[in-house]
Amino acid sequence: MKKIHIILAATLIATSLTDVKAQTEEYEIVTLDNGSKEEIAVPESFSLNVDEMLSTYHAKNNISEDSKCNSTDIDIYADKETIVSRLKSMPTIIEMPYNEVVRSFIDRYTQQGRRQVSLLLGISNFYMPIFEQALETYGLPLELKYLPMIESGLNPNAVSRHGASGLWQFVLETGKRYGLTVNSLVDERRDPVKASYAAAHYLSDLYRIFGDWNLVIAAYNCGPERINKAIHRAGGETDYWKLYPYLPKETRGYVPSFIAANYVMNFYCEHNICPMETNLPSRSDTINVKQDVHFEQIAGVIGIDIDQLQELNPQYRRSIVNGTSGDGSLRLPSEYIGKFIDNEDSIYHYPTSRMVAKRSVVDIDDSKDAPAVSTSHHERQHKAKSENWHSRHNGKVTKADAKSSKELSKESRKESRKDSRKGSKKDKADNDSHSKRSRKKAETASSVTIEKGQTLTEIAKKHGTTVEKLKKINKISGSNIRAGKKIKVK
């Protein structure tokens, strides 16, 4: 059976399904039961910026601190026997054993990460039904729904250091192999629904290879190729905990952090952690768009908040729905679906600062003669003298004429060099003048400090500009901004 696992893994590798996740720069030293020290990498999601996540549209409008909760910043300590008992009691198919590495991640979640867990519990209400449905469709264990918690911190716009994107952190190659479209306008790795089904499909394929869920989870992190190498180095061993010394550092911490995530999402109350309150937004539905349309056009006609549009449709990288491709699916709150249908033509013709229409055919205007090439005064003078001389002698050249012609050429070259030097000086003066104007313009550029709770839409309205212009001059790709930072408004 072990040989079959290795052969199947090699087959998957040959079809380029390797999905290597970003290595983190944060490490933790864990003291094992035998007294030895173990250095493990901490997943990027553990450095989740809670304030940044709270500034998203969903968080600002649908999540709040639970005022009735008596939570404190003090963890209720649980000894080893208690945690072992709780892990055993969880209704899971995937093995959830205890060891010191698992314990270190549980402590991280229940101590310094308490507010992060509180936020994740609130945000999970948006995404867990989607994850569960996708996993159920492929017949997978539902406890895998906590993988995005350690992959992305439940942020659909998360991008790792190595380009993995979305809730499930697909790298480009694997995302495309599992049917996710990625181009200049669209990145379906950020689509919560499509990415969840692609992830469930990928996890199903990995289980057919390894037949062990701990190895599947490890392979999702570092790719089946590295798991295959570890199996070879361990002499064909397929137990994750026996392969442990042969795995990359980030993968050694990955399965323990997955176990810890399952633990804390089930036993947060026992550790005195209160979930943030969630008011689920109104139901949403999708509609097919027939033409390319910018979010500004939709918001301008039907009155929806542009930040809400971006939150519901994170897959659109430039806030443009590419309807002309035939797959322009747009998610809207249910109450706006009718408004969109009734005003569709007005939406497409609504003026926007961002041009979305592209010409399909372009004519070249060749009806006029091209202008004559400009020449310098001295070149024109030389040409006139030369033509004069030739017409005077009817093409007959004497020694005196040849000498005269030579002198004329010499004079012309001298004048040409003089013109060149003058032109260089003029170009330098023009460049200096342009640089001064550019510096002056940069010095007068206006910027403001972002206040707590402000959105790009609010800042744009206040300063008479648009969200797209703000994004462009500040090089902002998403919609998240941080209070206290400066942002250019001109």
Phi, psi and omega in degrees: 000323181297320179296323179297317179303315184293317180296316179295322178297318179298323178297317180294321178297320181297334179265017172059046178264008182300130183233081185278123181274160182293134175282141180267164179260356181262131180234156179230137178265124181244133176269119182278170182302329181276004178092350180282158181261137180236125177262121181234149178277144180260129179304148182303326184297341180289345177261025180306129177275103186297317181297323179294318178295325180289347180272355179289162184301310181302314183295316182294327186258343187229358181234138178210160176295142179279106183290339182274349185279137181263028183297145174240178178275007183259126178284145173270111186296140175235129180282176184303313183299322180294315181293319178301316181296318180293319178299319180293331185280348183288136182281076184236152172274322181288135180297132181235073182279167179255141165200180186292331178290316176301316181299322181296324179285325175299316178298321180298317179293318189271354180245271183290342181260022185299315181291325176299315179296320178302316179292316180299323177297323177289313181295328184302336179296334178284322193253332185301321177299325178292313181299314183298319180295318179295315180295320179296323180300323180264005177067036184258158178300133184289343178293346176292349179297345179270359176300315179297339178297319179269342178284310191229358186065028180059037177248109183295343180261008182295138176229126182281174181296338181250020172090001174293140190226153173089180180302320184263002174054056174282136167282163188303312185298313182291321178302313180294322180297330180259027168086012180267123181283131175224118174212196185295333183257330189234140171224094184288355172297338180268355178281113185304321183285305183297320180293327180293319178290323176296319179294318179298320178297315180297315179298322178297318178296319180296324180291326177295335179279307191263333179065017180217125188292327177295322176290324177299313181296319178296318180293327177297329180280310189247356180097145182297335180298316181290325176294320178298318178296318180296321178298317178298314183293333180269013177072031178092004180292137182239011175275122183308317186287341173272336175280345188316311183294342184263000184267157174298155184301320183293331181279333176298326179270349188288309179295315175302322179290328175295317178297317180296323179296317177298319181297308187290330179285346176259331186237031180296324180298320181296343178253017174066034178252129179256133175292148171290147181287140182237123170259104184299134180294166179300156181301148179237162180213165181254152178221144180273130180262136188269339181228165174295132182215139180268150179303328179300322180293318180295312181296322182294331183265313186263355172081016178280148177293128183296329177294325178293321177300315181293324179292322181282339184229061184293349182286343182271109190288331183244018182061027178240125175271118184273078182291333182292343179283348180092359181228043182272076181273127182237130177264129180226153170301145187306324183290346179261352182300310180299320179298320180296313182298317182291335185241025188300314180297320179296324179296313182296331183260003180291128182292139179223156179289345181250118180285124179251341180285138178238136181288137180265333179224136179229128177270148176261127181275102179242025184284340182249149177291147178291142179296149179296148180288130182288139177236161182284164180300317183289327176294319179295320180296318180296319181297318181297315180297320181295314180297321179300313182297316181294320181290330181291325185254006179050037176086354180274128184251125175258170179299320180295320179295318180299319179296317180299320180296320179298315180297321179297317179295318180298316180297319181297316180297320180297316180294323180297319178295323179296317178299320182297317180295320178296318180297320180296317179297319180295317179300317180298318179297318179297316180297317179298319180295319179296318180297319179297318179297320180297317179296320180297318179296318180295322181293329182269000178298134184267141176220155180228161177268131182289127178271157181300129177090352180288148175245166178300324180298315181296317180295319180297314180297317183296326185251015174064040178226193180239161179300318182296321178294319177300315181298319184294312184284341178255001179056049178260126182269325182256214179239002183276131174228156186245133179299141178095344180269154178273147179223134179286140178242357176227000000 
